[in-house]
Amino acid sequence: MTPDVPPRHASSARVRDDSPGRDLLRQIGVISAVCFMLIAALVGSGVFGGEDVDETQGGALDADSTVLAPDGPAFSIWSVIYVLMVAYAIWQALPSQRRRERQRRVGWWIAVTAVLNGLWLVAAQFVTLFATVVAIVLLLVALAITIRLLSRDPGDSPLDAVLMDVTVGLHLGWVALATVANVTAWLAADIAPESWGDAAEPVGIVVLVVVALIGVAAGIGTRGRLAPSLAMAWGLFWIGVGRTVGEPESPSVAIAAWVAAAAVLVTPVIVLATGRGRGELAHARSGDRLPRASR
């Protein structure tokens, strides 16, 4: 009599199922990373006696440092992102989330984004402007990888959509724009000679066109995800406000920023309206099942 042969994937299923220690470690890692991010945010805001972020690096990160710096109120989006990150850290720590495949795929990546977020603030306070550029570029890459993984593995509930897809999406959209502002601040402060100041407006407009194209491509590539586009459009809107009511004043950059914001915002709406994607509302057809141990 031929002995029973286990399914080809049984051994891998067993390995994946018999890893409560690794799952618990991931949950603790996410909580630790978010706690580090919050402590770094307090340091960055000057709560412990240091300078506020916009006063660090000789004011290079202030709202009036370059033509591509968003006006002050734009940065209130960080409060929303931080609240969502804390909510995610608590939710993913529940026993019901411990063995979920979606958490296993992106949990550590979300932890990485929280750590890099905090490291950017540490770099702004204690290191150099170039170090902030390195930190924010790495953060952008980590967020892009995370949103890609989430897109490949849709969730199965509205809570998934809010605490994972929307949280990462808002973070990605804002950091994408913040990267442009951060790199511009570094170039203006450390690289470009003062004689290039007259070219700030035309260069700023060209950069905003590129940002708009990236935002449109992201809206299409993520199949209509609204959160990244909302965050990016929010930042672009406040760039326009800053160039209208603050310094350096530039009506042409303001108009370009508002047009870019409209283009970025309308793209996912068109994708959703034409049925080419479901954005954050996309759910897995078979749900997000727990792996089964082989029998």
HUQUIDA-V419463 format. One line per field, one symbol per residue. phi: phi as a letter, one per 20 degrees, with the letter a starting at -180 (. if undefined). psi: psi as a letter, one per 30 degrees, with the letter a starting at -180 (. if undefined). Layout:
BEGIN
phi: ???
psi: ???
END
This chain:
BEGIN
phi: .fffdfggefffffffeecffffffffffffffffgffffffffenfeoeffgfdflmnfdffdfbfdeffgggffffffffffffffgfffefgfefdffffffdgfffffffffgfffffffecdcffffffffffffffffffffffffcgfcbgfgffedffgfffgffffgffffffffffffeddffffegfegfffgffffffgffffffffffelnfegffffffgffgfffffeedcdffagfffffffffffffffgfffgffemeaclfefdffdmdeffdffd
psi: kklkkllegeeeeeeeehheeeeeeeeeeeeeeeeeeeeeeeeffgegfallefflhggfglfgelfgkllefefffeeeeeeeeeeeeeeffkeffegkeeeeefeeeeeeeeeeeeeeeeeeefbleeeeeeeeeeeeeeeeeeeeeeefikagleeeeefdeeeeeeeeeeeeeeeeeeeeeeeeefeklffgefgeeeeeeeeeeeeeeeeeeeeeeghgkeeeeeeeeeeeefeeeefefakkkjeeeeeeeeeeeeeeefefeeeeeggglgbffkkkeglilkkkkk.
END
